[in-house]
Amino acid sequence: MASSKRIGIYWGEEKITVVEFEKNTPLKIVSAPLGSNTNTTSPFSSNLTDEIQITAMLQKILKDNHI
């Protein structure tokens, strides 16, 4: 029978961490720094832009680490 795995996503001011669990035991722990290079004078800076950047970062973490 295949075991179930869970993913925990934790983020703070400086980094985002993804943890892959199996049976309450961490298998992989991956962290990536959060960029704070948003230009507030740009017409393209918005919460949506931040959300897209975070989504892209999560996708990259998951893909690069085969999670």
Backbone bond lengths (Angstrom), bond angles and torsions (degrees), N, CA, C in turn:
res aa  C-N    CA-C-N  psi(-1)  N-CA   C-N-CA  omega(-1)  CA-C   N-CA-C  phi
1 M - - - 1.443 - - 1.530 108.54 -
2 A 1.273 116.24 137.99 1.455 120.71 178.88 1.527 109.69 -74.99
3 S 1.329 115.10 138.94 1.465 118.72 178.49 1.522 109.17 -87.00
4 S 1.312 114.83 153.16 1.459 118.79 179.53 1.521 109.29 -90.23
5 K 1.308 114.95 142.30 1.455 121.45 178.07 1.520 107.81 -116.85
6 R 1.317 115.32 150.44 1.458 121.04 177.65 1.519 108.98 -124.92
7 I 1.317 115.00 156.47 1.460 121.27 178.57 1.523 108.07 -123.51
8 G 1.323 115.45 131.01 1.460 121.64 173.63 1.511 108.95 -110.14
9 I 1.316 116.10 135.79 1.468 121.06 178.95 1.519 107.53 -121.51
10 Y 1.318 115.17 122.66 1.459 121.68 -177.88 1.523 108.30 -126.75
11 W 1.322 117.04 135.23 1.458 117.97 177.22 1.511 110.06 -141.29
12 G 1.322 112.99 152.68 1.451 121.51 -179.89 1.511 109.48 -135.86
13 E 1.297 115.54 -157.80 1.465 120.20 -178.34 1.526 112.38 -70.39
14 E 1.337 117.09 -31.89 1.455 120.15 -170.85 1.524 115.02 -112.02
15 K 1.340 118.25 -24.70 1.460 118.46 -176.60 1.518 111.13 -150.32
16 I 1.323 113.67 164.38 1.461 122.04 174.53 1.528 106.87 -120.82
17 T 1.330 116.44 138.45 1.455 121.48 -177.62 1.519 109.31 -126.18
18 V 1.325 116.12 133.74 1.460 122.57 176.83 1.528 107.02 -116.15
19 V 1.330 115.96 129.31 1.456 121.59 179.58 1.524 108.75 -122.16
20 E 1.326 116.75 128.15 1.460 122.08 175.52 1.533 107.64 -100.59
21 F 1.344 116.17 125.24 1.460 122.27 -177.75 1.519 110.57 -113.89
22 E 1.321 115.28 147.17 1.458 121.78 168.48 1.524 106.20 -138.02
23 K 1.319 116.96 122.78 1.472 122.94 -177.62 1.523 111.28 52.86
24 N 1.327 116.07 46.93 1.469 123.60 178.46 1.525 114.12 60.87
25 T 1.323 117.03 19.47 1.455 122.19 176.38 1.527 108.40 -116.71
26 P 1.331 117.97 125.69 1.465 119.17 178.73 1.524 111.45 -66.63
27 L 1.334 116.26 128.65 1.461 121.76 177.37 1.518 110.86 -95.50
28 K 1.324 115.89 -45.63 1.466 121.26 -179.28 1.519 108.16 -136.32
29 I 1.330 115.20 139.92 1.458 122.07 174.58 1.517 106.59 -128.80
30 V 1.328 116.12 119.33 1.462 121.29 -176.73 1.520 108.67 -128.88
31 S 1.327 116.77 131.36 1.463 121.85 178.03 1.517 110.02 -121.71
32 A 1.326 115.38 150.22 1.460 121.40 176.20 1.521 107.88 -142.58
33 P 1.330 117.09 139.78 1.466 119.69 179.78 1.531 110.57 -70.18
34 L 1.314 115.26 146.59 1.454 120.62 174.81 1.518 108.13 -91.67
35 G 1.317 117.08 130.93 1.455 121.07 178.18 1.509 110.87 -80.49
36 S 1.305 115.74 136.89 1.472 120.26 177.41 1.520 109.66 -116.60
37 N 1.320 114.69 40.36 1.464 119.56 -175.97 1.523 111.57 -99.64
38 T 1.330 117.29 32.75 1.458 120.03 179.44 1.518 109.39 -76.31
39 N 1.306 116.34 128.24 1.456 121.98 178.55 1.519 108.27 -89.54
40 T 1.336 116.92 109.86 1.462 120.03 -175.11 1.518 112.67 -73.23
41 T 1.331 118.60 -13.43 1.458 120.12 178.21 1.525 112.03 -88.15
42 S 1.299 117.07 -9.35 1.455 121.43 -179.40 1.529 110.33 -76.44
43 P 1.330 117.53 139.51 1.464 119.15 176.64 1.524 112.25 -68.61
44 F 1.329 117.05 -12.25 1.455 121.25 -178.91 1.530 112.60 -95.15
45 S 1.326 117.55 -2.49 1.460 118.68 178.77 1.523 108.62 -84.19
46 S 1.307 114.89 124.59 1.458 121.27 179.55 1.514 108.52 -161.86
47 N 1.315 116.84 173.01 1.452 120.34 175.68 1.518 110.44 -62.75
48 L 1.327 117.44 -33.72 1.461 120.97 179.34 1.519 110.30 -61.93
49 T 1.328 117.34 -42.79 1.451 121.19 178.58 1.528 110.18 -61.05
50 D 1.337 117.28 -43.75 1.465 121.08 177.74 1.521 110.79 -61.33
51 E 1.322 117.03 -41.91 1.459 121.19 -179.85 1.530 110.96 -64.28
52 I 1.313 117.25 -39.94 1.464 120.94 178.46 1.524 110.08 -65.61
53 Q 1.335 117.57 -40.74 1.460 121.01 179.01 1.527 110.88 -64.76
54 I 1.327 118.01 -42.04 1.464 121.25 178.94 1.525 110.28 -65.98
55 T 1.336 117.13 -41.44 1.461 120.72 178.02 1.522 110.75 -61.51
56 A 1.320 117.13 -44.50 1.470 121.08 178.75 1.524 110.64 -63.03
57 M 1.331 117.36 -39.85 1.452 120.77 179.19 1.526 110.79 -64.53
58 L 1.340 117.41 -43.28 1.461 121.04 178.12 1.528 111.11 -62.19
59 Q 1.325 116.66 -43.28 1.464 120.54 178.71 1.522 110.76 -60.41
60 K 1.323 116.44 -42.58 1.466 120.75 -179.48 1.527 111.07 -66.18
61 I 1.330 117.48 -43.57 1.467 120.91 178.44 1.522 110.45 -59.15
62 L 1.328 116.30 -47.93 1.459 120.48 -177.76 1.529 111.57 -64.04
63 K 1.327 116.45 -42.93 1.466 120.66 -178.34 1.525 111.56 -69.40
64 D 1.323 117.04 -47.14 1.473 120.79 -177.10 1.522 112.55 -64.21
65 N 1.326 116.88 -28.66 1.463 120.61 -175.91 1.520 112.80 -106.04
66 H 1.328 116.72 8.73 1.476 122.74 176.90 1.525 111.82 53.35
67 I 1.317 114.46 46.85 1.469 119.78 178.57 1.510 108.39 -98.52
